[in-house]
Amino acid sequence: MDSTESVLVPQLERLQRSERIERRSAAARAGERPLRVVRTPREPLLAPRAWSDEPPPAGRFGETARSLAVIAAFVALALAWVAAARWWSAVDAPRSSYSREAVPRPYPPSVRPSLWLVDGFNVLHAAVLRSGDSRKDWWKSANRERVLELVRGFGERDVEVVVVFDGSEEPTEPVAGGPRVVFASPADDWLLTAVRTAPEPAKVAVVTADRRLADRVRDKGAQVVPPTAFAARCRGAPRADSI
């Protein structure tokens, strides 16, 4: 620094200080409070993280991950259980859901059934017992007689009608003009065997609302007639000539 600068710099600093003092005095006279600027050291936004070989603590994220894994395991187990239950029910399904009608497959008008096989107790539940009737002791002889009484009204000529009931009782002698009665355990197996051994399965009509049985006899070539349609024919109601 030369002599000129050594003289001017102190004078400039004194001038700046006097200006600041003057501004503060004017502000004080006006009743204003001078502003003070407080300078604080600036911190970095993200502090650098020291490198460590230790794994990070589990914390909340680790606990959440473990909880989700446990829930997923339970869900997978439940789905597997449901799938197994459905498979088992399909393999070992109980006999006959009487409330669901089997869907008949249309046949040419020239194919007329010559043998009618009636699933006795299935027809009892689907077409004989009404909504107000008691279903207690449905397997007893009184209810079997109601089915036979219905079948006796079947007016088709030159056909054989066989009513098959579940049970092990001795077959009864057919009444003249009435159906033949067979007891078998189970009745489904007897019906399947009768269709399989028939000379012309296409001329066999199985009266049942059991969808599982209907599918099996249909696959062997037999016709399927819903109990309600069969009962209408027995009671003399108007019918179509499709079967």
Secondary structure, DSSP 8 states (H G I E B T S, - for coil): --HHHHHHHHHHHHHHHHHHHHHHHHHHHTT-------------SS------SS----HHHHHHHHHHHHHHHHHHHHHHHHHHHHHHHHHT--S--TTS--------TT---SEEEEEHHHHIIIIIS-TTS--TTTTSHHHHHHHHHHHTT---SS-EEEEEEES--------TTS-EEEEESSHHHHHHHHHHT-S-GGGEEEE---HHHHHHHHHTT-EEE-HHHHHHHHTT----TT-
